[in-house]
Amino acid sequence: MQKKIQLRLKPEHASDPQSIKQSLSDSIGCPIDYIKGFHLLKRSLDARGKSVLFNLSLLAYINEPIQPLERQKILFRDVQNASKKTIIVGAGPAGLFAALKLIEAGIKPIIIERGKDVRKRRRDLAMLNKTGIINEESNYCFGEGGAGTYSDGKLYTRSNKRGDIQRILNLFIQFGAPEDISIDAHPHIGTNKLPGIITAMREQILGSGGEVHFEEKLIDFIVENRSIKGVKTHTGSSFFADDVILATGHSASDVFELLHQNNILIESKPFALGVRIEHPQSLIDSIQYHCRFDKARDIHLPPASYSLVEQVDGKGVFSFCMCPGGIIAPASTRKNELVVNGWSPSKRNNPYANSGMVVSIEQKDAFAYVNDPKFSIDHPLLLMEFQKQIEEKAFVAGGGLFQAPALRMTDFCKKTISSSLPDNSYLPGLNPADLNAVLPTFVYERLSSGFKAFGKKMKGYYTEDAIVVATESRTSSPVKIPRDPSTLNHPQFENLYPCGEGAGFAGGIVSAAMDGERIADAIIQKRL
Ligand SMILES: Cc1cc2nc3c(=O)[nH]c(=O)nc-3n(C[C@H](O)[C@H](O)[C@H](O)COP(=O)(O)OP(=O)(O)OC[C@H]3O[C@@H](n4cnc5c(N)ncnc54)[C@H](O)[C@@H]3O)c2cc1C
């Protein structure tokens, strides 16, 4: 007999198969010998009470031998000589998952990517961290795998109505991700493992007869009779296909400018902006797991995380993309703009915990700040201009070479320049600086109030040992590229498909991958 059982176990028992068997036999009320085996289906951590417990959902085999769990394997077709072709601009999660889905159905994808492959890209990241010199085409946002490649690889999303999350996780597993990602409530892959998975996806695309062109940047569309025939790239090459998927991410400001200059409809889009916060991981562990700061957490527990939100003067201040055991990284794409973000290795074993802490920005906020007659309140690039101005200020305040301006959290709230900063993870270096001169006043004041309120919710969070680093400004796209709600193409072109985070239809790796699949489905329905 097979039976689904829910258990709540202490951490040391939840990771021990013999203890799990014992608990299953207690729960079912049968001798332990009757439990022939089990599969772990779901695992989540409950740290709300005094003692931390794991919730496990298990499939137990009672008096019958355990069977392996079947995982659906996706099969890919040979598309080398396919009659239908689609150009995909951008090899981020949206572009890659669109390509795989098209291949499954028999359409040939031609991927055009401005950045380098994952291996070469890693060298550019090392150079940026060591020397402060950026490659504007190959960095934390641009290159194979997109913005998520050198990230924490968190794979959870709230947009479960928009697609099949389990299918996306299964595909990640098919290309080499650990099976645990389909078990954990908050799965993550880690920066060290993602490049191998992305490489395996590319090898599948090429092996199936698709094309992948690195270091080819879209600079123009080839248009005939209100139809996009192809794209031109900066090397002078032209590519032609039946359809074009535009999956260029939230940082491709030149693509937004290209669309605007060509009178292709785009809209400004509210996004969130603020700072990245870093605490010692041991402090976050002690707060969340109710243990002592100077003692290591229980070895059976993962590094603790948090998710915080507070309303300040009618606007939300909220944590974003928390990276336990992580590193703060320079996620800029241009020479004179400073953007920070965070990543973690799969073990999340760095001594620091970082998280974005951001405030929503709307058109009226950006309009009041930008103060330039070129930008009316309904200008499609208003929020992008706002973002750019703040990133440029942060770059100058940091002192150049991607050093970042920072303050201790307590000094941030007192508006004093810190005389020193604690040890931290940010490799290019931090310099104490006046963040009030970098951030708009309404952002600064809300963050200040937010930090103090979070200190009440999480005792110890508001501390001089925490650092506030500017600026977290690429939380989502400041521009939306609209599409027809039923056919999903751009309203002006029946074969141009805006896709993923850059178009404003995703926020994160999984939702971008799901949007890629959704667009591929629309093309498949139309063409096959
Ligand atoms: C450091 C960091 C950490 C992150 N951590 C996480 C996380 O843990 N979990 C999570 O869910 N999300 C995370 N994100 C966000 C996530 O990466 C994005 O939401 C996701 O990658 C968006 O996917 P996308 O395919 O829409 O766009 P992108 O991933 O941005 O991909 C767009 C691609 O288009 C290419 N491109 C741009 N312009 C052109 C052009 N003109 N010609 C050709 N190619 C072009 C770019 O080089 C890029 O490869 C993180 C982001 C960063 C930067």
The ligand as a Tripos MOL2 file, in Angstrom:
@<TRIPOS>MOLECULE
LIG
   53    58     1     0     0
SMALL
NO_CHARGES

@<TRIPOS>ATOM
      1 C1         22.6830   39.5280   -9.6160 C.3       1 LIG1
      2 C2         21.2600   39.1010   -9.8740 C.ar      1 LIG1
      3 C3         20.6630   38.1830   -9.0370 C.ar      1 LIG1
      4 C4         19.3590   37.7200   -9.2810 C.ar      1 LIG1
      5 N1         18.8550   36.7390   -8.4800 N.ar      1 LIG1
      6 C5         17.6780   36.1600   -8.8140 C.ar      1 LIG1
      7 C6         17.1970   35.0270   -8.1050 C.ar      1 LIG1
      8 O1         17.8490   34.4960   -7.2010 O.2       1 LIG1
      9 N2         15.9820   34.5080   -8.4700 N.ar      1 LIG1
     10 C7         15.2290   35.0590   -9.4750 C.ar      1 LIG1
     11 O2         14.1220   34.5470   -9.7600 O.2       1 LIG1
     12 N3         15.6620   36.1370  -10.1510 N.ar      1 LIG1
     13 C8         16.8640   36.6870   -9.8590 C.ar      1 LIG1
     14 N4         17.3160   37.7640  -10.5750 N.ar      1 LIG1
     15 C9         16.4290   38.3310  -11.6120 C.3       1 LIG1
     16 C10        16.4160   37.4210  -12.8470 C.3       1 LIG1
     17 O3         17.7260   37.2010  -13.2380 O.3       1 LIG1
     18 C11        15.6010   38.0370  -13.9640 C.3       1 LIG1
     19 O4         14.2980   38.2530  -13.4970 O.3       1 LIG1
     20 C12        15.5470   37.1250  -15.1940 C.3       1 LIG1
     21 O5         16.8340   36.7800  -15.6150 O.3       1 LIG1
     22 C13        14.7860   37.8060  -16.3270 C.3       1 LIG1
     23 O6         14.8290   36.9680  -17.4460 O.3       1 LIG1
     24 P1         14.7020   37.5130  -18.9320 P.3       1 LIG1
     25 O7         15.0510   36.3650  -19.8030 O.co2     1 LIG1
     26 O8         13.4060   38.1770  -19.1000 O.co2     1 LIG1
     27 O9         15.8270   38.6510  -19.0980 O.3       1 LIG1
     28 P2         17.3930   38.6050  -18.8280 P.3       1 LIG1
     29 O10        17.7690   37.4830  -17.9350 O.co2     1 LIG1
     30 O11        17.7850   39.9730  -18.4120 O.co2     1 LIG1
     31 O12        18.0220   38.2710  -20.2670 O.3       1 LIG1
     32 C14        18.0390   39.2020  -21.3020 C.3       1 LIG1
     33 C15        19.1700   38.8250  -22.2510 C.3       1 LIG1
     34 O13        19.0710   39.6580  -23.4120 O.3       1 LIG1
     35 C16        20.3720   40.0430  -23.8080 C.3       1 LIG1
     36 N5         20.2590   41.2850  -24.5900 N.ar      1 LIG1
     37 C17        19.9160   42.5250  -24.1280 C.ar      1 LIG1
     38 N6         19.9120   43.4040  -25.1330 N.ar      1 LIG1
     39 C18        20.2540   42.7330  -26.2610 C.ar      1 LIG1
     40 C19        20.4570   43.1230  -27.6130 C.ar      1 LIG1
     41 N7         20.3010   44.3970  -28.0100 N.pl3     1 LIG1
     42 N8         20.8400   42.1720  -28.5040 N.ar      1 LIG1
     43 C20        21.0270   40.8740  -28.1190 C.ar      1 LIG1
     44 N9         20.8700   40.4610  -26.8310 N.ar      1 LIG1
     45 C21        20.4810   41.3750  -25.9170 C.ar      1 LIG1
     46 C22        21.1130   40.2040  -22.5050 C.3       1 LIG1
     47 O14        22.5070   40.1130  -22.6930 O.3       1 LIG1
     48 C23        20.5500   39.0610  -21.6640 C.3       1 LIG1
     49 O15        21.3200   37.8990  -21.7830 O.3       1 LIG1
     50 C24        18.6150   38.2530  -10.3600 C.ar      1 LIG1
     51 C25        19.1930   39.2320  -11.1790 C.ar      1 LIG1
     52 C26        20.5050   39.6510  -10.9560 C.ar      1 LIG1
     53 C27        21.1140   40.6900  -11.8500 C.3       1 LIG1
@<TRIPOS>BOND
     1     1     2 1
     2     2     3 ar
     3     2    52 ar
     4     3     4 ar
     5     4     5 ar
     6     4    50 ar
     7     5     6 ar
     8     6     7 ar
     9     6    13 1
    10     7     8 2
    11     7     9 ar
    12     9    10 ar
    13    10    11 2
    14    10    12 ar
    15    12    13 ar
    16    13    14 ar
    17    14    15 1
    18    14    50 ar
    19    15    16 1
    20    16    17 1
    21    16    18 1
    22    18    19 1
    23    18    20 1
    24    20    21 1
    25    20    22 1
    26    22    23 1
    27    23    24 1
    28    24    25 2
    29    24    26 1
    30    24    27 1
    31    27    28 1
    32    28    29 2
    33    28    30 1
    34    28    31 1
    35    31    32 1
    36    32    33 1
    37    33    34 1
    38    33    48 1
    39    34    35 1
    40    35    36 1
    41    35    46 1
    42    36    37 ar
    43    36    45 ar
    44    37    38 ar
    45    38    39 ar
    46    39    40 ar
    47    39    45 ar
    48    40    41 1
    49    40    42 ar
    50    42    43 ar
    51    43    44 ar
    52    44    45 ar
    53    46    47 1
    54    46    48 1
    55    48    49 1
    56    50    51 ar
    57    51    52 ar
    58    52    53 1
@<TRIPOS>SUBSTRUCTURE
     1 LIG1         1 GROUP 0 **** ****
